Amino acid sequence: MSGARVLRHHLADRLYHWTMAAALLTCLFTAFLPILGWKFEWVTAHWIAGIVLTVAVLFHIVRALFWQDFWSMVIGPRDLRKSWRLVARALGFGGPVPQRDAKYSPLQKSFHMLVAVVVLAIVATGLLMLSKIDTPFWRRNPYWLADSQWGLIYTIHGLFAMATITLIMVHIYFAVRPEKLWMTRSMFHGWISREDYMRHHDPQRWPVPDAQPAQREGGGTAYSPGE
Amino acid sequence: MPLFRYATSVYGQTVLVGASWDLIWWFVGAGVVFIVAHAAAKALTRRSTSS
């Protein structure tokens, strides 16, 4: 191993990830533990964690739009082609070798899209629900919307909050799988090894300084069959 | 199993108040099923490619 490193996540993005994780887990525990029978004064911790989550998400949106490569997380034609080739080969139909990924794989982009929809729905409905509680900053106004409208807002908030349980379970499962640890570590210290970069990523689609494309036998860029 | 929670308003009308909390265990179950299925599929794939 050469020891060369490729920066995968900037400090700001890692701080965002762990802030969002802490806020979201606090929201989930303060919401669901009382429902499961553990009674405590949960409302204050819940709305404060919700505000932290909202600020973190806004920070991430602004950073993704103006400082990061927004399109690196958007599913494109090459992702669809790779997904199709992976499915075809998995089903035994053969076909061309799937290309290596850019910075993110099609499944990571799909998961991010799902999390974005779920979390944005939770944040939007949660912000509306803040009008029903007293805080040091505002007085409650429960008559702002009709009962039926509040019912819909609570339903969306609850359903999507429960869906985050599934999403977090799957996210942690993939994070601790042995073949994914090289990526998981980068969410702690920011970088991946150059070997992992060359093995898993296409330098033409995710260029970093001094990266050289790995050549596969018979020409073309290599694909990692472990993915 | 109910999907939603309802209450009776001061006007005697049935109003939606939220999703049923019984669904929590379905979402937990969905996560467990996905993890077990994926882990089993990966283990079987690894075994078939190594043999």
Interface residues (C-beta under 8 A of the other chain):
Chain A: F32 I35 L36 D147 S148 W150 G151 L152 Y154 T155 H157 G158 L159 M162 A163 I165 T166 M169 V170 Y173 R177
Chain B: F4 S9 V15 L16 V17 G18 A19 W21 L23 I24 F27 V28 A30 G31 V32 F34 I35 H38 A39 K42
